[in-house]
Structure formats: C-alpha cells, structure tokens
Amino acid sequence: MEHFDWTFTIRTNIFVLRMLGLWPKHSDKYEFNLYLLYALVVVCFFAVLHTLTQAINVFFIFNNFDALMRTTYILLTLLLDLLKICFFTQNIQTVKQLLETLDRKSFQPRTVKQKLLIEKDLNLWTQMYWMLTWCCIGALMFWAIFPILDGSYREGRLPFIAWYPFDFGETPLYQITYVYQILGISVLAMSTINIDTLMAATNLFAGAQFDILCDNLKNLKLGEDDSKCKEKLKMCFQHHREILSFGKSTNKFLNWIVFFQFFASAVSIGLIMFELTVIAPFSSEFYSAISYGGSIIVQAFMYCWYGNELMLKSGNLAYAIFEAEWPVANIEVKKLLIFFMLRSQNEFTISSFNLFHLSIDTFMKILKTAWSYFALVQSVNIQH
C-alpha cells in the first residue's frame, strides 16, 4: 500500500503559520536569519503592540462599566492568543517531531479499510477547521465595517477601543490606525485558528492510531505459527507504546494552552452574552459579537471533542482484543493477550495538569460557567 501522508490535511495550517512567521521551514527551531527577523516584526508589531494598546486603555475606561466589559472579553482573547503564540514558538521543535513520528512504518494504515476510516475523521476535522475560520472571518468583517455602517467613523471611532500616544482623529493618522487595527486582529485571529486546529489534529492523529491498532488486533491470525503470532503481538505492543508516547508528548504541550483556553472561553462567552443585551439588535456590532462568540464556542468544543474521541477510541482496545481469534490461540499467546488487555483497560485522556479532562462533559461545564459569569455581570450592571 502506498505511503499515507498525514500532514496533507494540515498543509493549510502549516502554510498560514509559515506566512505569519510561526513555522521555520528548513529547521526544527528558529535560527538567526531573515525569517526570524520577519517573525519578530509580524508578532511584535502587529500582535503584541495591538494587544498592548487595548490593555493600556483599560486604565482610562475603568469607570465606564459598559466600555470596560466590551473591552475585557476582546482583550482576554487577545492575551490568550499571545500566550498560544508564545507556547507554540517555544515548542515548535516538539510539534515538528510529533509530525515526523507519523511517518513511522507502524503508524501507517495497512489496508484500504483503515485508510477510509482515517479519511472520514480527517474530513470532519477539515469541516470544523473551516467552520472556525469562517466564524472568525465573519467577526473580523463586522468589526472592520461597523464604524462605517453606523457613521461613527466621522467622529473618529475605531473598530476597537484603544490608547495611542498620538491624536488618531486626524487624517491620515485615522486611516492608518484603522487599517493597523484590522491587520493586528487578523494576525492574532489567523494565528490562533491555525494553532488550535493543528493541536486538535494531533489528538485526531492519536485517535486514528488507536483505530488502526484496534483493526490490526481484530484481524490477527492467531491460529498461525506460534512465532508469527508472537511477532505480530510484539508489533502491536510496540505500536501501543508509540501511541501513548505520542499522546503524552501532545498532552505535555497542551497543558497550559488548554488551561487558559477554557478559562478565557468561559469568561468571554459570559461577557459576550452580556454584550448582546446592551447593544442594538441586528446591528453590525451585534453580528460581530455573534460571530465572535460562535468562534470561541467552536474553539472550546474542538478541543473537547477530539479529546473525548481519543478517550473513547483508546477504550476500544480491550474489545478489539476480545474480537480477535483468541479461542484458537495456544496458551502462551492467550496469556500475552490477557496481559495486553489488562494493560489497555485504562482509557487514555488528555488533561490540563490533571485538573480537568478534554471531554464533552468538560465542554458542558464551560457553558454552565459562562452562564454564571453572565448572571454575575448582569446583576452588577443592574446595580449600577
């Protein structure tokens, strides 16, 4: 069977990250060259500086409750995006090594059935990638045009409330600052979209490996020569160890990202729901909040969904062993099967410092927490 290219599905992620300066092409880490200079300019000038101007402005609007809430959920997401960029660039070597691991012979599908099984999951991931992308593009588009649609651009209003050490109300500084804000938020949005989906893809790849291993176990010919049976079982044992190593490396990388993602998601969703109660319905600002809230929900759901899928697929190993032709195997092979079954009974889970696991239950808890934040902010606003 021809070689299966696992990175084919994520080629768009790699291309976008490379254009943003977050994917060194010819090495596993950053080197002192023009690409490093390009990455520093893109990240520092567009991402960091854009976030910093909004963070400084918080001190000037602290007594304005509505403006503070409107700025907080955006600023919280921007800070999270910067943290993701930081962790990703620090661990770019680990990410590339994980992708290189997929080229191992043991990680390759052996039959057309296995390939079709993998492609089904990859197609679902692709749909989720574009869903998240279009939600973010919708939010960016409405943010970019709502000062124009409501005519507030005549008063010098920008898409985002921010502080600058100059008077941006005069031409051409207003136009330059306007375009800069759109470019800054676009760099951050495209970075986080492709980092999130790439990390979700690593969980998808680990789950696909459990599918391959389960199929291999089900189709073991245990009535063959003892030496052949033991050799095939050893290959399955080795494949299982490699999958666990792959998953643990991914989990180690995701610890901080998932921790801050879930915290920011709960707070941001709650604040967006509050924002929807105070802005004009069906305005461009209203639609931008809807699109932005949808992208945050998809972000959190994507992590939880693929973490949940990985957990369920890892739990299928014991059933796959039971479905093998174990009745015709000799006593030694049966002992190996029992040992493997006992070893694989515990489901493999992705967690954040063992505080919570990536699962559908965790996603529901995020939504419940978001509602609690919304109720709290709403009560505070009523008191004001």
Summary of the structure (lengths in Angstrom):
residues: 384
radius of gyration: 24.6
end to end distance: 68.2
largest distance: 85.7
contacts: 1230
relative contact order: 0.12
helix: 76%
strand: 1%
